[in-house]
Every structure is written in C-alpha cells, then in structure tokens.
Amino acid sequence: MTQLDYSPAEKVVPVTEGPTAAPSQVGRPQVSQLLPRLFRSKAALMSLFVIVLVLIAALGATWIAPNDPSVIKLTQRLKPPFYTNSAGVTYLLGTDALGRDVFSRLIYGARVSMVVGLSAVLISGAVGLLVGLLSGYFGGLVDEVFMRICDIQLSFPTILLALTIMAVLGSGLDKLILVLGLTGWVLYGRIVRSQVLAIKNDEFVLAAHATGERQWRILFQHILPNIWSPVIVIASFTVASNIVAEASLSYLGVGVPPSVPSWGTILSDGRQYIGVADWLTISAGIAISLTVLSINVLGDWLRDYLDPRLKNIV
Amino acid sequence: MRYAIRRLFQSLIVAFGVSVVAFGMLFMTGDPAEVILGESADRMSVSQIQEFRVKMGFDRPWYVQYGSFVGKALQGDFGNSFVRHQPAFEVITDKLPATIQLASAAFVLSLLISIPLGVLSAMNPHKLLDRIATVLAIFGQSIPGFWLGILLILLFGVHLKWLPISGSGTWQHLVMPSIALAAFPIARNMRLTRSSMLDVMQRDFVRTARAKGISETRVVYVHVLRNSLLPIVTAIGLEAGFLLGGSVITETIFGWPGVGREIVSAIGSKDFYVVQAGVIMLALIFSAVNLLIDIAYSWIDPRIRYGS
C-alpha cells in the first residue's frame, strides 16, 4: 500500500531529480529487485496470491470446475450451498434458478472476467500509447485533433457510452472487449502525452536528434522505454475497472449473453431471487470484489515501486 | 476572460462531437432500420422494411439526416418515444430532477464523509484511525457500487426491513441509493485529501506558521487544508460524470425513476430516440458542469489562466 507518504515529523528528503528528469537515467527500479521487494509487502503478496488463484481458475476451468456450468436440472432449482442431491453430488455454492452449479459457473466466470479485463486493456493500451506518443511528440494539429477527441469521449460517462454501443451492437464477448477497449484509451493517451512532453526536450533526446537519428527511432527507442511506468500502472488499474464494467454491463443484460457463465450474469440471474437465494448474489459479488481489490492493491504497490511520483497523476 | 472564451469554444467542439456520437449510434451496424426493428424485422417483408425506412427518413443521405437531426435537436425535438408516445425529450426531462436529486445527495454525502476523514487520517498518519480509514478506502474503491447496492438491499431492505428497497418519494428511499453511489467517491476523495494534506504539511510556509507559534488547529485547518483543496476540487469536477454515469446502474437496481433507469429500460424496449435524447442530455450536463468548474477554477488559481 502506501508506505511512501512522509509523516510531517520526518525530515523531507529533497528530490534531486526534477519532475522532467528521465527515470531511465538514475535509479530505474531493477527487475531483479521486483520479487524480493514484493515479498516484503504482505498486502501485495496476498493480492498476488488471489490473482494467481483467479488466473488458475480461468485457465483450468475445464478441469477444476466440479460440474458442467451449463447443465440445466430443473428438479434441483435454487438449492442452498452444500446441497447434496440424490446421486451424492455436492453443490458447494448451491444452484441457480435453472439448477445449474453456481460454484462451477463462478470458476468459468473467472475466465470471462480475465479475458475481458486483459484483452480490453491490450486494446486501450495500444491505442492510447500510440495516440499519446504521436500527440506529445509532434504536437501541433495532430495534438489538437487527438486532444479534442479525448475531450469528446470524456464528456460521456464511460459506462453510459459502453452501455449504448452494446445496446446497438447486441451482446457478445468479442463486442464487449472491443467496446471496453475503445472507450478506455483516453486515460493512457493523456498521460503518455504528458510524459512525452516532459522528456522530449531532455538531453538524451536532443542528443539523439543531434546524431541524426530518425524520428520514429527516437520515438520508439528513446522515448517509449522511458514512459512505461505510468502505462503499466494504468493498465493494472484498468484491468480492475474492466472487470467491474463487464459485470455491470452483463448485469444490465448487454454484456456477455445471459447463457455465458460470467460474474455479471450470475449477479443478474440472482437479482430476481435476492430474497430466497442470496448465495448467487453474494458469491459472485465476493468474487468480483476480491479480484478487483487484489488488482488495486497490487497496482498501488506497483506504482510505488516503479515511481512514487506517479501518485500525483494516476 | 480569454481563457473562458477559449474554454467555451472547446465546449462547443465537444457538443458537436456529442451530437455526432449520439447520431452515429444508430448507424453503427450500417442500418438504423434494422436496429430499431430488431427481431421483428425477420417477420417483415423487404418492401415493408423499405416502407419503414422511408417513413423514418433513413433513405436520405446521411449528411441530410444528420443536418435534420441537429436542427431538430437544437429545438429540443429528438423524435417521439415509440413506447410512451410522447416526445423523447420530454420523457428525459421528466426524469431529470430525480437523477439530479440522487447525484446531489451522493455528492454531498461523499464530501461530508471523505474530507473530514481524510483530514483526520493525515493528522495521525500510520496510527490506528489512519490504518482503518485506509483499509476502508481501498475496499470502497474496489467493491463495485452496484453490488454494494444489492448488499444494502439485502441487509436493510430484505432482512432488517428498515428501508424501502425500491422507488422514490421519501427521504428513506434516498438513503441506500446515495450510499451505493457515494461509496467510490468517498474512498477516492478521502485518499486524495489525505495525500494532498501530507504533501502540503511539508512545505516551508507550514513550518513557518508553526515556528510563529500559531496553534496546531489553526495550522491544520487554515494553512494546510485550504492549500490542499486544489487537487480535490479538480477531482470533484470529474466526479459529476461519475455520478451521472454511475446513476445508470444504481437507479436500475433501486428502481429510482431517473434518466439512467429510463435509458436502460428504453434500451430494453429498443426505444432508441429516448436513448439518444438521454445520452445527449447526460453528456451535455456533464460538459456544462465541467466548463463551469474549469472557469471557476481559473479564478481560484490564476496559474491556469496564464499557463499553457
């Protein structure tokens, strides 16, 4: 979490690097230090553990899930957790309104959450990175146009924009990934742009210009490696917000199709039965919250590890 | 003043962009008639569909359609709701007060809780209170608001029966939706207040104030807090969008009769003129709020007026 806040009694260590100094030159965090440092933070370690569990569930759902998540058995509708049927099969988290195994659906749901969370981040990261690099480096008209597009997109609450686009396109995993990816790039674009602006007149960039290097080489080989930190940090937080967005949209019926087991569709299935079968709502909600919490805590840790100054912008 | 004019000009570009997006929404699949008719198009003959296209004006070139869309929208005409048989604009404006009521309640609630907690945390860093507040804040930022809403319904509505689970009208109806909507802003503003306060506390002028023998209370509330508020004011501007957007789901869960729930139910019944009107209204309100905040902000902090 945030151990890097100075308490007022402590003496302030003057920051020798100005905010424009390229982090690559002095004290860039070493990759080899990552794990030893991680093991010193209990919260970050626990979060990593949860995330690994969710990843294992997502990758190995076919083998881990005790039952087929889609098999409908109307004779055992809405059975509570730990219900054992006549065949001796125990349902750890009970069944839903169609008699499907909630625990198995939850495990398969991890797959949807992870796929949506990660793929949408790849799309928005790639688009935002490109826009931010070009906008910050070339400035002028390119910058003006991209920034106005950012403004326009920011004037729509993200969830509202995603909701209406999904409503027109119709539900589906591929569409959901695309919509979340393309509505989420603005944050990357803006922050990458500001980072590029901050370092593009630094000595190492000017030196590259002086040696006659090509523009794209300067952009991708000198500038890009120095602005990774905020991109990685935003990406980690965006995975979390995408998981929530998937759940919200699926809950409203425009995310993944209702038949696909996802944490959002389980919540949606549980909505009508909240008074008689709250285990649907509670189990899916805990899965979402715990995953998002872990990603956020790890993201916080990663930010402080990579560059504590990012606290002001991310 | 020049800043205000430039900022106003930017808002006009945004408004233009909003109209393009809202108009383009129906054309994303290529055929707006198909979007509106949905599955019932399968039961119609080709000539019937064509007739529908002509009736709706979808047979005209897109720029003519866009022109007439903007022309009518400027007069508050967004077409008629297919379901309610009344102008879409009216459907939305009727629901607007409820949405603003809920968003304002959540907004006030978030400020009343987050800023005092953030100040207390910053005054006692790494003590018990700070740790509890920090953990709560991380939970608040991670638990999806709509699930929190469902949990509140389950606990206070279904089990304890203290509060009504759906609808509006009395102050009791407002309690759970505003908590669910405010949870995230409370958590974020609290962390922001805390880190901003800790940041300011290290500045020279605070040390000077202490050295002059000013009481600690005065140092904290007058010197530190006032200077910590700038980043919080910025965050509050963005919050307007979050509250309006978040209301879509919160309103649906609590059956709150606002714009958000109306948009969701209009999507369900493929009443796209209402969806368009709702999306445009929310986006324009959000832009207007941000415009006002930016201009107000430039008066508070002259660096913005003279900066970049």
Interface residues (C-beta under 8 A of the other chain):
Chain A: M1 T2 D5 Y6 S7 P8 V12 R148 I149 D151 I152 L154 S155 F156 P157 T158 I159 L160 L161 L163 T164 I165 A167 V168 L169 A240 V244 A247 S248 Y251 L252 G253 V254 L267 R271 I274 G275 D278 T281 I282 G285 I288 S289 V292 L293 N296 V297 D300 K311
Chain B: Q10 I13 V14 G17 V18 V21 M25 L26 M28 T29 V35 P125 H126 T134 I138 F139 Q141 S142 I143 P144 F146 W147 I150 L151 I153 L154 V158 R194 S195 L198 M201 Q202 V206 G241 F242 L244 G245 G246 V248 I249 T252 G260 I263 V264 I267 G268 F272 V275 V279 L282 A283 L284 F286 S287 N290
